[in-house]
């Protein structure tokens, strides 16, 4: 069960950097942020970190001042796999979880790990920033994160850039977007999304969406994709203020569609089109 996931790997030696982090958390000198980067973290290491963090949460729930009240966890470039992500999910699912920001970019998390994290966040009311960029999340993981967005009312920033969603994953993620009113920033760069995926996004972005920033850079959108997106932004009243379309093969055709959209759009304040081969 969840307790087994927590305790899995708790025995034995942990990574030296992790051991120092645990000491700082327990000593009350870690502050609100735990940062470990460019290490090879195992389930044992992640368990050790989270048990220390949980001890701080626990003292707070008992009315005492915690040694360290960790609210932000940065574990990028740490070789975290699906099993370690499952350990994290087990802690996040607990009522006393106080995390507001979880950054797990550039790891080895696939669909299984994304599903564990997504499921754990269904009823979470505190975590607002979830960064999963640079992993190996595909269609199934996208579907799980989509369900998370349907039920979760706290996440405002979701970054899944640099994964393998493709048009299929884009569609599954978008299926749940109309039910979400809290997401403000969505990063989907470098996911091999084409015009087909943007059609699904266009259908999902209704007037009730609270989305403010959308990053689609580094995808093969092409002129057709830019046209699809421009038409969606033109026909529906949206709040998107920042749109990133850099290196998306937009070309002159796509730039023309976007220019026409800008004549009617009243929300965009920043548009990024660098690296698209657009003529002067």
WOLINQUI-V122660 format. One record per residue. RES is the residue in one letter. PHI is phi as a letter, one per 30 degrees, with the letter a starting at -180 (* if undefined). PSI is psi as a letter, one per 30 degrees, with the letter a starting at -180 (NA if undefined). NEAR is the number of other ideal C-beta (glycine too) atoms within 12 Angstrom. Layout:
res | phi | psi | near
RES | PHI | PSI | NEAR
RES | PHI | PSI | NEAR
//
This chain:
res | phi | psi | near
X | * | a | 10
X | d | e | 22
X | d | e | 16
X | d | e | 14
X | d | e | 29
X | d | e | 28
X | d | f | 21
X | e | k | 27
X | i | g | 27
X | d | f | 26
X | d | l | 11
X | j | a | 14
X | d | k | 13
X | c | l | 29
X | e | k | 29
X | d | e | 16
X | d | e | 23
X | d | e | 36
X | e | e | 22
X | d | e | 23
X | d | e | 37
X | e | e | 34
X | d | e | 21
X | d | e | 25
X | d | e | 35
X | d | f | 25
X | d | f | 17
X | i | g | 20
X | c | g | 18
X | d | f | 29
X | i | b | 20
X | c | f | 22
X | b | k | 24
X | c | k | 42
X | b | j | 26
X | b | k | 40
X | b | k | 23
X | h | h | 18
X | c | l | 27
X | c | i | 24
X | d | k | 40
X | c | l | 26
X | e | e | 35
X | d | e | 27
X | d | e | 38
X | d | e | 49
X | d | e | 35
X | d | e | 39
X | d | e | 47
X | d | e | 49
X | d | e | 33
X | d | e | 37
X | d | e | 46
X | d | e | 41
X | d | e | 29
X | d | e | 36
X | d | e | 29
X | d | e | 25
X | d | e | 23
X | d | e | 21
X | d | f | 18
X | c | g | 12
X | j | g | 8
X | c | l | 14
X | d | k | 12
X | d | l | 28
X | e | e | 25
X | b | k | 32
X | c | i | 29
X | d | k | 42
X | c | f | 26
X | b | k | 26
X | b | j | 40
X | c | j | 29
X | b | i | 45
X | c | l | 29
X | h | h | 22
X | c | g | 36
X | i | g | 27
X | d | k | 46
X | c | a | 29
X | d | e | 30
X | d | e | 28
X | d | e | 42
X | d | e | 43
X | d | e | 35
X | d | e | 42
X | e | e | 50
X | d | e | 40
X | d | e | 30
X | d | e | 42
X | d | e | 44
X | d | f | 29
X | d | k | 26
X | d | e | 17
X | d | g | 23
X | e | k | 32
X | c | g | 32
X | d | k | 42
X | c | f | 25
X | b | k | 28
X | b | j | 44
X | c | j | 33
X | b | h | 45
X | d | l | 29
X | h | h | 25
X | b | a | 40
X | b | h | 30
X | d | k | 47
X | c | a | 29
X | d | e | 31
X | d | e | 25
X | d | e | 36
X | d | e | 47
X | d | e | 31
X | d | e | 37
X | d | e | 46
X | d | e | 43
X | d | e | 29
X | d | f | 36
X | c | g | 38
X | e | e | 27
X | c | g | 21
X | d | k | 31
X | c | g | 19
X | c | e | 26
X | d | k | 38
X | c | f | 25
X | b | k | 29
X | b | j | 44
X | c | j | 34
X | b | g | 48
X | d | l | 34
X | i | h | 27
X | c | b | 43
X | b | h | 30
X | d | k | 47
X | c | b | 30
X | d | e | 29
X | d | e | 28
X | d | e | 37
X | d | e | 42
X | d | e | 28
X | d | e | 39
X | d | e | 48
X | d | e | 42
X | d | e | 27
X | e | e | 40
X | d | f | 39
X | d | e | 28
X | c | f | 23
X | d | k | 33
X | c | g | 22
X | c | e | 30
X | d | k | 43
X | c | f | 26
X | b | k | 31
X | b | k | 44
X | b | j | 36
X | b | g | 48
X | d | l | 33
X | i | h | 29
X | c | a | 43
X | b | h | 30
X | d | e | 45
X | i | a | 28
X | d | e | 30
X | d | e | 25
X | d | e | 35
X | d | e | 41
X | d | e | 27
X | d | e | 35
X | d | e | 44
X | d | f | 39
X | e | e | 25
X | c | f | 29
X | d | e | 36
X | e | f | 25
X | d | f | 22
X | c | k | 32
X | b | g | 22
X | c | f | 28
X | d | k | 42
X | c | e | 25
X | b | k | 29
X | b | j | 43
X | c | j | 35
X | b | g | 47
X | d | l | 31
X | h | h | 28
X | b | g | 42
X | h | h | 28
X | c | k | 45
X | c | a | 29
X | e | e | 32
X | e | e | 25
X | d | e | 36
X | d | f | 40
X | d | e | 24
X | d | e | 33
X | d | e | 44
X | d | e | 35
X | d | e | 23
X | d | f | 33
X | d | j | 35
X | c | l | 22
X | d | f | 18
X | d | f | 18
X | d | k | 33
X | c | g | 29
X | d | k | 38
X | c | e | 24
X | b | k | 32
X | b | k | 45
X | c | j | 34
X | b | g | 48
X | d | l | 31
X | i | g | 28
X | c | l | 41
X | d | i | 30
X | d | e | 46
X | i | l | 29
X | d | e | 28
X | d | e | 24
X | d | e | 37
X | d | e | 39
X | d | e | 29
X | e | e | 34
X | d | e | 45
X | d | e | 38
X | d | e | 26
X | d | e | 35
X | d | f | 38
X | d | e | 26
X | c | f | 19
X | b | k | 26
X | d | j | 17
X | c | l | 32
X | c | g | 27
X | e | k | 38
X | c | f | 21
X | b | k | 23
X | b | j | 40
X | c | j | 34
X | b | g | 43
X | d | k | 25
X | h | h | 23
X | c | g | 42
X | h | h | 30
X | d | e | 42
X | i | a | 26
X | d | e | 20
X | d | e | 25
X | d | e | 34
X | d | e | 29
X | d | e | 21
X | d | e | 33
X | d | e | 36
X | d | e | 22
X | d | e | 19
X | d | e | 31
X | d | f | 21
X | d | f | 14
X | c | f | 18
X | d | k | 27
X | c | g | 15
X | c | e | 27
X | d | k | 29
X | c | f | 15
X | b | k | 18
X | b | k | 32
X | c | j | 24
X | b | g | 32
X | d | l | 16
X | i | h | 16
X | c | g | 32
X | i | h | 19
X | d | k | 25
X | d | l | 11
X | d | NA | 5
//
